[in-house]
Amino acid sequence: MHEKERLATLGTTAAVFAHEIANPLNGIATALELATSELGNIDNALVYDSVSMAYHEIQRLSSLLKEYRSFARPQRLQLEPTDLRPIAREALTTIARGHNGPEIRLDLEFEEELPFIDADKQKLKQVVLNLGKNAIEAMANGGVLSAKIYQQNGRVILEIADTGIGIPEGEDVFQLFKTTKPEGTGLGLPIVQQIVSEHRGSIDYSSELGKGTIFKIFLPIQTPNAS
């Protein structure tokens, strides 16, 4: 019990700390952005590059802070009967069309007569967007982004797969701040896991190096007595 209380206190303190440093970071970012703009007219590459790098790093810290606050804050879900298919279709289509690199082919396979789930549509859209974005980033040379939705054993299952580089064996992708991306925060997948868990669901994945990764989300079918 003492350990639980200690962790709860640490969690509250971390959330307050994150909130308190948000405004100073924004102020520093604004000042550096202005300085970078002004230094663009000065013939001093070293100073300009140094200030630009500082601004870039502040922006990265701000992004990390924003995602951490999202993770630390309890999820407040607006549950309603939901068809998962249009959410997944809209999110993945948006990602694929907005991709500017090598060709990504989108392949959707959704089961007909799919039952509803109790879900927060915006939160689930965030989940799909995050997984879809990760999938595309794993396919630097192009590939296929595919999704399947079907029902099985009282659950609706969403699969999102890519034909990318794969995940090394033993890698814990849901570990906080664990990332292989130069600009990553290591909070995207933990937030996805948190949202899925709040929906009384679960998430898992399988991967093979050089061949791709499949993420599977399992969500319970809506029941008449569900709130």
C-alpha positions as semicolon CSV with decimal commas, in nm:
position;residue;x (nm);y (nm);z (nm)
1;M;0,000;0,000;0,000
2;H;0,286;0,237;0,081
3;E;0,440;0,165;-0,260
4;K;0,111;0,236;-0,436
5;E;0,077;0,563;-0,246
6;R;0,435;0,659;-0,338
7;L;0,373;0,588;-0,707
8;A;0,045;0,781;-0,698
9;T;0,223;1,079;-0,542
10;L;0,500;1,060;-0,802
11;G;0,243;1,047;-1,080
12;T;0,059;1,353;-0,947
13;T;0,385;1,541;-0,898
14;A;0,499;1,457;-1,252
15;A;0,170;1,579;-1,398
16;V;0,194;1,908;-1,205
17;F;0,559;1,947;-1,305
18;A;0,473;1,891;-1,671
19;H;0,200;2,154;-1,649
20;E;0,429;2,408;-1,481
21;I;0,706;2,384;-1,740
22;A;0,471;2,408;-2,039
23;N;0,438;2,788;-2,033
24;P;0,813;2,861;-1,995
25;L;0,886;2,624;-2,284
26;N;0,634;2,801;-2,503
27;G;0,789;3,137;-2,413
28;I;1,139;3,014;-2,496
29;A;1,018;2,867;-2,824
30;T;0,854;3,197;-2,925
31;A;1,167;3,393;-2,838
32;L;1,391;3,155;-3,033
33;E;1,159;3,162;-3,333
34;L;1,179;3,542;-3,338
35;A;1,558;3,534;-3,294
36;T;1,593;3,285;-3,578
37;S;1,387;3,509;-3,805
38;E;1,598;3,814;-3,721
39;L;1,928;3,628;-3,754
40;G;1,835;3,522;-4,106
41;N;1,946;3,868;-4,220
42;I;2,283;3,850;-4,041
43;D;2,590;3,699;-4,204
44;N;2,686;3,474;-3,914
45;A;2,613;3,111;-3,994
46;L;2,741;2,979;-3,660
47;V;2,508;3,196;-3,452
48;Y;2,214;3,132;-3,684
49;D;2,267;2,754;-3,680
50;S;2,305;2,750;-3,301
51;V;1,983;2,941;-3,239
52;S;1,799;2,731;-3,500
53;M;1,915;2,411;-3,332
54;A;1,802;2,540;-2,993
55;Y;1,460;2,627;-3,136
56;H;1,430;2,283;-3,293
57;E;1,515;2,112;-2,963
58;I;1,265;2,325;-2,771
59;Q;0,997;2,226;-3,022
60;R;1,086;1,861;-2,968
61;L;1,063;1,902;-2,590
62;S;0,726;2,074;-2,627
63;S;0,599;1,783;-2,837
64;L;0,727;1,535;-2,579
65;L;0,562;1,730;-2,299
66;K;0,230;1,745;-2,483
67;E;0,225;1,369;-2,536
68;Y;0,334;1,301;-2,179
69;R;0,053;1,516;-2,041
70;S;-0,189;1,326;-2,260
71;F;-0,055;0,998;-2,124
72;A;-0,050;1,108;-1,759
73;R;-0,400;1,254;-1,770
74;P;-0,679;0,997;-1,708
75;Q;-0,866;0,922;-2,029
76;R;-1,217;1,067;-2,026
77;L;-1,414;0,866;-2,277
78;Q;-1,736;0,973;-2,445
79;L;-1,874;0,627;-2,515
80;E;-2,143;0,566;-2,775
81;P;-2,245;0,280;-3,006
82;T;-1,981;0,288;-3,278
83;D;-1,910;0,127;-3,611
84;L;-1,532;0,096;-3,625
85;R;-1,512;0,071;-4,005
86;P;-1,568;0,436;-4,109
87;I;-1,326;0,553;-3,838
88;A;-1,050;0,326;-3,966
89;R;-1,125;0,403;-4,332
90;E;-1,116;0,780;-4,282
91;A;-0,801;0,780;-4,068
92;L;-0,598;0,547;-4,289
93;T;-0,710;0,712;-4,613
94;T;-0,608;1,051;-4,474
95;I;-0,263;0,922;-4,379
96;A;-0,204;0,745;-4,711
97;R;-0,313;1,047;-4,921
98;G;-0,102;1,284;-4,714
99;H;0,213;1,077;-4,759
100;N;0,471;1,247;-4,981
101;G;0,734;0,974;-5,006
102;P;0,750;0,651;-5,209
103;E;0,416;0,497;-5,304
104;I;0,210;0,346;-5,025
105;R;-0,077;0,123;-5,140
106;L;-0,379;0,109;-4,909
107;D;-0,560;-0,223;-4,878
108;L;-0,879;-0,236;-4,667
109;E;-1,075;-0,553;-4,589
110;F;-1,373;-0,492;-4,360
111;E;-1,626;-0,758;-4,269
112;E;-1,988;-0,681;-4,351
113;E;-2,262;-0,677;-4,085
114;L;-2,010;-0,586;-3,818
115;P;-2,158;-0,534;-3,468
116;F;-2,119;-0,203;-3,285
117;I;-1,878;-0,143;-3,000
118;D;-1,902;0,107;-2,715
119;A;-1,632;0,357;-2,800
120;D;-1,508;0,712;-2,799
121;K;-1,481;0,784;-3,172
122;Q;-1,214;1,053;-3,144
123;K;-0,995;0,843;-2,917
124;L;-1,017;0,541;-3,147
125;K;-0,938;0,764;-3,443
126;Q;-0,625;0,874;-3,254
127;V;-0,530;0,507;-3,212
128;V;-0,571;0,430;-3,584
129;L;-0,387;0,746;-3,690
130;N;-0,095;0,661;-3,464
131;L;-0,066;0,303;-3,582
132;G;-0,108;0,403;-3,946
133;K;0,157;0,673;-3,917
134;N;0,399;0,427;-3,757
135;A;0,330;0,177;-4,034
136;I;0,406;0,426;-4,310
137;E;0,724;0,542;-4,135
138;A;0,838;0,178;-4,127
139;M;0,812;0,163;-4,508
140;A;1,075;0,415;-4,617
141;N;1,089;0,259;-4,964
142;G;0,713;0,228;-5,007
143;G;0,492;-0,071;-4,952
144;V;0,144;-0,181;-4,853
145;L;-0,056;-0,046;-4,559
146;S;-0,340;-0,287;-4,495
147;A;-0,623;-0,308;-4,244
148;K;-0,877;-0,575;-4,158
149;I;-1,179;-0,553;-3,930
150;Y;-1,377;-0,860;-3,832
151;Q;-1,556;-1,016;-3,536
152;Q;-1,444;-1,320;-3,343
153;N;-1,542;-1,466;-3,005
154;G;-1,749;-1,169;-2,894
155;R;-1,492;-0,912;-2,998
156;V;-1,431;-0,679;-3,290
157;I;-1,073;-0,712;-3,410
158;L;-0,880;-0,445;-3,598
159;E;-0,557;-0,543;-3,771
160;I;-0,320;-0,282;-3,910
161;A;-0,025;-0,420;-4,103
162;D;0,271;-0,292;-4,301
163;T;0,539;-0,442;-4,522
164;G;0,816;-0,243;-4,358
165;I;1,138;-0,308;-4,171
166;G;0,981;-0,495;-3,881
167;I;1,049;-0,479;-3,506
168;P;1,355;-0,651;-3,353
169;E;1,279;-0,953;-3,137
170;G;1,263;-0,868;-2,769
171;E;1,183;-0,500;-2,830
172;D;0,916;-0,368;-2,593
173;V;0,736;-0,117;-2,812
174;F;0,497;-0,021;-2,531
175;Q;0,775;0,086;-2,296
176;L;0,763;0,455;-2,206
177;F;1,010;0,676;-2,396
178;K;1,135;0,377;-2,597
179;T;1,177;0,478;-2,962
180;T;1,402;0,413;-3,259
181;K;1,289;0,729;-3,442
182;P;1,519;1,033;-3,441
183;E;1,221;1,261;-3,381
184;G;1,013;1,016;-3,178
185;T;0,896;1,071;-2,821
186;G;0,843;0,707;-2,724
187;L;0,491;0,786;-2,604
188;G;0,279;0,713;-2,911
189;L;0,231;0,341;-2,856
190;P;0,194;0,365;-2,474
191;I;-0,088;0,616;-2,535
192;V;-0,245;0,377;-2,788
193;Q;-0,225;0,095;-2,534
194;Q;-0,378;0,318;-2,267
195;I;-0,673;0,418;-2,486
196;V;-0,740;0,058;-2,590
197;S;-0,725;-0,054;-2,226
198;E;-0,976;0,217;-2,126
199;H;-1,210;0,066;-2,387
200;R;-1,180;-0,270;-2,204
201;G;-0,977;-0,399;-2,495
202;S;-0,626;-0,526;-2,559
203;I;-0,353;-0,478;-2,817
204;D;-0,083;-0,711;-2,942
205;Y;0,151;-0,737;-3,238
206;S;0,364;-0,976;-3,440
207;S;0,660;-0,879;-3,652
208;E;0,933;-1,017;-3,871
209;L;1,245;-0,822;-3,959
210;G;1,247;-0,710;-4,320
211;K;0,890;-0,828;-4,381
212;G;0,664;-0,612;-4,170
213;T;0,449;-0,582;-3,860
214;I;0,086;-0,652;-3,772
215;F;-0,084;-0,479;-3,479
216;K;-0,407;-0,634;-3,352
217;I;-0,662;-0,452;-3,138
218;F;-0,934;-0,652;-2,963
219;L;-1,248;-0,461;-2,854
220;P;-1,556;-0,608;-2,686
221;I;-1,882;-0,607;-2,882
222;Q;-2,150;-0,377;-2,742
223;T;-2,394;-0,551;-2,508
224;P;-2,752;-0,440;-2,429
225;N;-2,656;-0,362;-2,069
226;A;-2,336;-0,174;-2,156
227;S;-2,321;0,184;-2,029
